[in-house]
């Protein structure tokens, strides 16, 4: 169940990044928002190439410790990501107002919480 939650959570963040293009997320992000529109969009998209390459490598690592810690990191990021969207909701360039966008963002956060709970419970069982 824990692995399924991880993959679903990872799927929500990947789908959200597709959706973020429709909602011009680079206009809200510090540093990138200061760039000209087209440059900001290209930097935003290009930055996701190494980010996702490293993430996929880490969460699928043959080293069990690396894989476990990376997946915990993704679970934590899913939770924090939802919090960031709440914080940025008041920004004038924030466009994630439709239901589908919010389902992607906050279902990912919920899945992240569930994943972290299962991981915590599994770790507690192993140490007792």
N, C-alpha and C positions, 0 to 999 in steps of 0.2 A: 504493500500500500504506500509505503514511504517513497519508493522509487517512482510509482505512478504519480504521486503528488509533485515530486520534483519535475518530472517531464511535463506535466500539465502547467506548472508554474513557469518553467522555461519557455514553454509554448506561448503562454500569455504575454511574456515580455517580448518575445520575437514578434508576435502579432501586433502588440502595442507599438513597436518601433515602426512597423509598416503604417499603422494608423497615425503615428506621429507626423509622418510626412504630410498627410491630409490636413493636419491641424497645425502645421508650421511650428513645431516645437522649438526649433532653433531660435525663434524670435523671443523666447522666454529664457533661454539658458544664458547664464552669465558668460561673459567673454564673447561667445559666438553671436549674441544679439547685437553687439556693437559693430559687427561686420556688415558690409553691403549685403542686401537680400540674397542675391544669387551665390555669392561667396559663402555666406553663412550656411545656406542650404548644402552646398558642396562639402564644406568642412564637416557639417553634422553627419552627412551620409558617409563620407570617407572615414571619419573617426570610428564608425561602427564596424569597419572591416577588421582592424586589429583587435578591437574590443571583443567581437564575437569569435574571432579565431582563437584568441587566448582563452576565452571562457570555455569554448568547446573542448580545447585541449586539456584544460584543467579539470573540468567536470567529468571527463572520460579517461583521465589518466589511469595508467596501470598501477600506479602507486596508490594504495588504498587510503593512506593518510591524506595525500594531496587531493584525491577525489572527494573524500569525506569533507575536508575543510572547505574546498571549493564549493561544494553543494550547499554547505551551511552558509557560506558567504552569499550565494545566489538567493537562498531562502531569506536571509536577513535583508538583502537588497530589495527583494520584492516587497517586504514590509515597509522599508524606508522609502521606497519609490512611491508608494501610495501616500505616505506622509508628505513627501515633496510636492506631489500634485495638489494636496490640500493647501499647502503653504503658497503655491504659485497661483492658486485659483483667483486671487485678487489682482493678478498682474494684467495690465491692459491688453497684452498680446496673447493671453491664455485663451485657447480655442476649444479645449476638450469639454464641450458642453453637452454633446449628444450621449444618449444612453449606451450605445455600443462602446464608445471610447471609455466611459466610466466603468462598464462591466469588465473590459479588458484590464484596466488599471487596478480596480479594487478586488476583482476576483483573484488576480495575481497576488495581491497583498494577503487576502484570506488564505489562499493556498500556501503562501510562504509561511504564515503563522502555523497552519496545520502541519506543514513539513517540519518546522522547527520543533513543534511539540512532540511529534513522533520521534524525531532524532534525539531529543532530550530524554524521552522515555526509554528509548533503546539504549542510550549511553548509561542511564541510571540502572537499568537491568543488568548491564554488563559489569558494572562496578560493584554490585552487591552480591 
